[in-house]
């Protein structure tokens, strides 16, 4: 993927840029909002990582101008601010995701790859198939082989989210945001409860487990069925 990083802290920027390059991504960088906006406007990008507190133009202003120009490139906002109001403002301005500093690079990478791998609405699939597991979005039906699996609404959404990020780690924060629409971590065990129920239905009676736990990070679809 081609990623634009707009971050004025040289240590943070170097850490992120090196990590992305090590993972095989191309990373452009800017250390102020005006340069970041110029690069965002003149390049075809897969994801933009945008800090909020920037010189010249702050991240909110950069984001507003990006969206005003009809640029739909996914944007991940970075901020040292953890207040809910800032997260809500960023998301309402047009951000696709929000990550509070300090953060683990593994989570940033998972979010960036998740954003970069999201299909455009016009390319969205109505049938997702991984190994012997099939998820039918139109008829809200899940099959493993010839066996139909009855899922509750949130279980279905959880499985859909994991399958759409096939091959990538989906963090707990991502699941809270994409399935429950929580843009912060409310210290809830709702994910654990629903993942446990989902595993009982899609894994217990089958030889190859579908859902794999990535300790300390989140979940992913097991490579064994892909």
Buried (B, 14 or more C-beta within 10 A) or exposed (E): BBBBBBBBBEEBBEBBBEBBEEEEBEBBBBBBBBBBBEBBEEEEBBBBBBBBBBEBBBBBBBBBBBBEEEBEBBBBBBBEBEEEEBBEBBBEBBBBBBBBBEBEBBBBBBBBBBBBBBEEEEEEEEEBEBBBBBBEEEEEBBBBEEEEBEBEEBBBBBBBBBBBBBEBBBBBBBBBBBBBEBBBEEEEEBBEEBBEBBBEBBBEEBEEBBBBEEEEBBBBBBEEBE
